[in-house]
Amino acid sequence: MADFSRRRFLRAASVVSGGALCGVLPGLPRAQTEPAFDFDISLAQWSLNKAFFDRSLSPLDFPAVARTSFDIGAVEYVNQFFMDKARDKKFLQELKSRASDHNVKSLLIMVDGEGDLSTSDEARRRQSVENHYKWVEAAHQLGCHSIRVNLHGVGSAEAWHKASVNSLLELAEFSKPMDIKILVENHGGYSSHGAKLAAVLQEANSPYCGSMPDFGNFCYQRASGDLWDSPCVKQYDIYQGVADLMPYAGAISAKTFRFDEQGNEPDIDYRRIFELVKASHYSGYVGIEYEGHELPADEGIRATKRLLEKVRSELSAQDSAV
């Protein structure tokens, strides 16, 4: 589980250049020797979204697929594939058992479709907060460390900011007894503006609130005002965005769309991204989230895994050479 202590936030913020800093402790001593850079790899259920949507793959089979098809020992669930099962204890226990049978860790649940946590309509905002409670409980039953929530946002940035902070703190108060963290992904709208989302997390200032940086979701305004479909007209710099959000990171979504002949993602400089991850002293999982169309899902997942392993190896070797 990622360490969400305020001390870690402060230490991480002090080393991420250009990020939205949440404070620096003067004279904080550095370790004499830093451990070699490392991270574990997990699989986001969304990578196989087509198979789950057309029901050719059952949500209960996800942990087995992660282990047997990809040799990945940790998973990130998406509630869209079992929307009616949040309070189904039998289903959740079966999913937990299958994960255990394959020695797979359940890390988090990505929560969608439960209302607007950042609306200035107080009644709707409160209802959305309450809608998320059952997923906190489900994550606890599965043995996860977090749920991922959305703070898309409409209206003024100021109103979005205030509502977002209130919702995060209310969710954190509910989740604290279960030791479940509330992570926000840059996932469209204001949430995809790295500095704005970092400012929300800075004000929330809770060890139970954090970020889930996604390398591919930094478009914060589209031509038709929608979240996903129309052309992007305002794009936040992805490297600055990762730097902004890493001080608060409790999970990372390694988004990929396509690969060149060398196995790199041509639109995302993974080496540069992971230099930022390394600088933040992040020590949690990095989740594969393949969203491309050029390769079938299974091949895209394997290509992303190879890319992550290559970058991890290169940066670890760099440490060894120092």
Secondary structure, DSSP 8 states (H G I E B T S, - for coil): -----HHHHHHHHHHSTTS------TT----SS------EEEEEGGGGHHHHHTTSS-GGGHHHHHHHHH---EEEEEGGGGGGGTT-HHHHHHHHHHHHHTT-EEEEEE--SS--TT-S-HHHHHHHHHHHHHHHHHHHHHT-SEEEE-----S-HHHHHHHHHHHHHHHHHHHGGGT-EEEEE--SGGGGSHHHHHHHHHHH--TTEEEE-BTT--EEEETTS-SSSS-EEEE--HHHHHHHHGGGBS-EEEEE----TTS--TTS-HHHHHHHHHHTT--SEEEEEE--SSS-HHHHHHHHHHHHHHHHHHHHHHHHH-
